[in-house]
Amino acid sequence: MTPPIERAGERTLAETTEGADYRRVERSYGSFTRSFSLPETVDDEAIEANLADGVLTVRLPKKEAPTARKIAVSSN
């Protein structure tokens, strides 16, 4: 099995709400990690990833299936 793929990042978000007689600020922050393992059938040398318009597309091509081989058997 291939080792898990792991990516990490940090997220920060501040949201401010104001009313007639109050002001509320909520802050959310922290690091995060996403990881997953690939099956043996994936060709990990040919993985492609593309980020466009906020959408991450990951292409995980399969490895070529092993071909059958002929073995000569001789009888005495």
KOLLO-946888 format. One line per 2 residues: their letters; for each residue x, y, z of N, C-alpha, C, O, CB. Coordinates in steps of 0.2 Angstrom, whole numbers, plus 5000, padded with zeros to 4 digits. Glycine has a CB too. Layout:
N
A	X,Y,Z,X,Y,Z,X,Y,Z,X,Y,Z,X,Y,Z  ...
This chain:
76
MT	5004,4994,5000,5000,5000,5000,5004,5006,5000,5010,5006,5003,4995,5000,5006  5002,5011,4996,5006,5017,4996,5005,5021,5003,5000,5021,5006,5004,5022,4990
PP	5010,5025,5005,5009,5029,5011,5004,5035,5010,5002,5037,5004,5016,5033,5013  5000,5037,5015,4995,5041,5015,4997,5048,5012,5003,5050,5013,4991,5042,5021
IE	4993,5051,5008,4995,5058,5006,4992,5063,5011,4986,5062,5013,4991,5060,4999  4996,5068,5013,4994,5072,5018,4995,5080,5016,5001,5081,5014,4997,5071,5025
RA	4990,5084,5017,4991,5091,5016,4989,5095,5022,4984,5093,5025,4987,5093,5010  4992,5100,5023,4990,5104,5029,4990,5112,5027,4992,5114,5022,4996,5104,5035
GE	4986,5115,5031,4985,5123,5030,4983,5126,5036,4982,5123,5041,4980,5124,5024  4982,5132,5035,4979,5136,5041,4973,5141,5039,4974,5143,5033,4985,5141,5044
RT	4968,5141,5043,4962,5145,5041,4961,5150,5046,4962,5149,5052,4956,5140,5041  4960,5156,5044,4958,5162,5048,4952,5165,5045,4951,5166,5039,4964,5167,5048
LA	4947,5167,5049,4941,5170,5047,4939,5175,5053,4939,5173,5059,4936,5164,5046  4937,5181,5051,4934,5186,5056,4928,5188,5053,4928,5191,5047,4939,5191,5057
ET	4922,5188,5057,4916,5190,5055,4913,5196,5059,4913,5195,5065,4911,5184,5054  4912,5201,5057,4909,5207,5061,4902,5208,5059,4900,5209,5053,4914,5213,5059
TE	4898,5209,5065,4891,5211,5064,4890,5217,5068,4892,5217,5074,4886,5205,5066  4887,5222,5065,4886,5228,5069,4878,5229,5069,4875,5229,5064,4889,5234,5066
GA	4876,5232,5075,4869,5233,5076,4869,5241,5078,4874,5244,5078,4865,5229,5081  4863,5243,5080,4862,5250,5082,4866,5251,5088,4869,5257,5089,4854,5251,5084
DY	4866,5247,5093,4870,5248,5099,4875,5243,5101,4877,5242,5107,4865,5249,5105  4877,5239,5096,4882,5234,5098,4886,5232,5092,4885,5234,5086,4879,5227,5100
RR	4892,5229,5093,4897,5227,5088,4899,5220,5090,4902,5219,5095,4902,5232,5086  4898,5215,5086,4900,5208,5087,4906,5206,5082,4905,5206,5076,4895,5203,5088
VE	4911,5203,5085,4917,5201,5081,4918,5193,5083,4920,5192,5088,4923,5205,5081  4917,5189,5078,4919,5182,5079,4925,5180,5075,4925,5182,5069,4913,5177,5077
RS	4929,5177,5078,4936,5175,5075,4936,5167,5076,4935,5164,5081,4942,5178,5078  4938,5164,5070,4939,5157,5070,4946,5156,5066,4947,5159,5061,4933,5154,5066
YG	4950,5152,5069,4957,5151,5066,4959,5144,5069,4957,5142,5073,4961,5157,5068  4964,5142,5065,4967,5136,5067,4970,5132,5061,4969,5134,5055,4963,5131,5071
SF	4974,5127,5062,4977,5123,5057,4973,5117,5056,4969,5115,5060,4984,5121,5059  4973,5114,5050,4970,5108,5048,4974,5104,5044,4979,5106,5041,4963,5110,5045
TR	4972,5098,5044,4976,5092,5040,4971,5088,5036,4966,5086,5039,4981,5088,5044  4972,5086,5030,4968,5082,5027,4972,5076,5024,4978,5078,5021,4964,5085,5021
SF	4971,5070,5025,4975,5065,5022,4970,5059,5020,4965,5058,5022,4980,5062,5028  4973,5055,5015,4970,5049,5013,4975,5044,5010,4980,5047,5008,4964,5051,5008
SL	4973,5038,5010,4978,5033,5007,4975,5031,5000,4969,5031,4999,4978,5027,5011  4980,5030,4995,4978,5028,4989,4979,5020,4988,4983,5017,4991,4983,5031,4984
PE	4974,5017,4984,4975,5010,4983,4980,5008,4979,4983,5012,4975,4968,5007,4980  4982,5002,4979,4988,5000,4975,4987,5000,4967,4992,5001,4963,4990,4992,4976
TV	4981,5001,4965,4979,5001,4958,4981,5008,4955,4980,5009,4949,4972,4999,4957  4982,5013,4959,4984,5020,4957,4991,5021,4955,4995,5019,4959,4981,5025,4962
DD	4992,5024,4949,4999,5026,4947,5001,5032,4950,4999,5038,4948,4999,5026,4939  5004,5032,4956,5006,5038,4960,5011,5042,4957,5012,5048,4959,5009,5036,4967
EA	5014,5040,4951,5019,5044,4948,5015,5049,4943,5018,5053,4940,5024,5040,4944  5009,5047,4941,5006,5051,4936,5000,5055,4939,4995,5057,4935,5003,5046,4931
IE	4999,5056,4945,4994,5060,4948,4994,5067,4946,5000,5070,4946,4994,5059,4956  4988,5070,4944,4988,5077,4942,4983,5080,4946,4978,5078,4948,4986,5078,4935
AN	4984,5087,4948,4979,5091,4952,4979,5098,4949,4984,5100,4947,4981,5091,4960  4973,5100,4949,4972,5107,4946,4967,5111,4950,4961,5108,4952,4969,5106,4939
LA	4968,5117,4952,4964,5121,4956,4962,5127,4951,4966,5131,4949,4967,5124,4962  4955,5127,4950,4952,5133,4945,4946,5135,4948,4941,5131,4949,4952,5130,4938
DG	4945,5141,4949,4938,5144,4951,4936,5141,4958,4930,5140,4959,4933,5143,4946  4941,5140,4962,4939,5137,4969,4938,5129,4969,4935,5127,4974,4934,5141,4972
VL	4938,5126,4963,4937,5119,4963,4943,5115,4962,4947,5116,4957,4932,5117,4957  4945,5110,4966,4951,5106,4966,4949,5100,4962,4944,5096,4964,4954,5105,4973
TV	4952,5098,4956,4951,5092,4953,4958,5088,4953,4963,5091,4951,4949,5094,4945  4957,5082,4955,4962,5078,4956,4961,5072,4951,4956,5068,4952,4963,5075,4963
RL	4966,5070,4947,4966,5064,4943,4971,5059,4945,4977,5060,4946,4968,5067,4935  4968,5053,4947,4971,5047,4949,4971,5042,4944,4967,5037,4944,4968,5045,4956
PK	4976,5042,4939,4975,5036,4934,4977,5029,4937,4981,5029,4942,4980,5038,4928  4974,5024,4934,4976,5017,4936,4982,5015,4933,4984,5018,4928,4970,5013,4934
KE	4986,5011,4936,4992,5008,4934,4990,5003,4928,4984,5000,4928,4996,5004,4939  4994,5002,4923,4993,4997,4918,4992,4990,4921,4996,4988,4925,4998,4997,4912
AP	4987,4987,4918,4986,4980,4921,4992,4975,4918,4994,4976,4913,4979,4977,4919  4995,4971,4923,5000,4967,4920,4998,4962,4915,4992,4960,4915,5003,4962,4926
TA	5002,4961,4910,5000,4957,4904,5002,4950,4906,5007,4948,4909,5004,4960,4898  4998,4946,4903,4999,4938,4903,5006,4937,4900,5007,4940,4894,4993,4934,4901
RK	5010,4932,4902,5016,4930,4899,5015,4922,4898,5013,4919,4902,5022,4932,4902  5018,4920,4892,5019,4913,4891,5025,4910,4894,5030,4913,4893,5018,4912,4883
IA	5024,4904,4896,5030,4901,4899,5031,4894,4895,5026,4890,4895,5030,4900,4907  5036,4893,4892,5037,4887,4889,5038,4881,4894,5042,4882,4898,5043,4887,4884
VS	5035,4876,4893,5035,4870,4897,5038,4864,4893,5035,4863,4887,5029,4868,4900  5043,4861,4894,5046,4855,4891,5045,4849,4894,5045,4849,4901,5053,4856,4889
SN	5044,4844,4891,5043,4837,4894,5049,4833,4892,5051,4833,4886,5036,4834,4892  5051,4829,4896,5057,4824,4895,5054,4817,4893,5058,4813,4891,5061,4824,4900
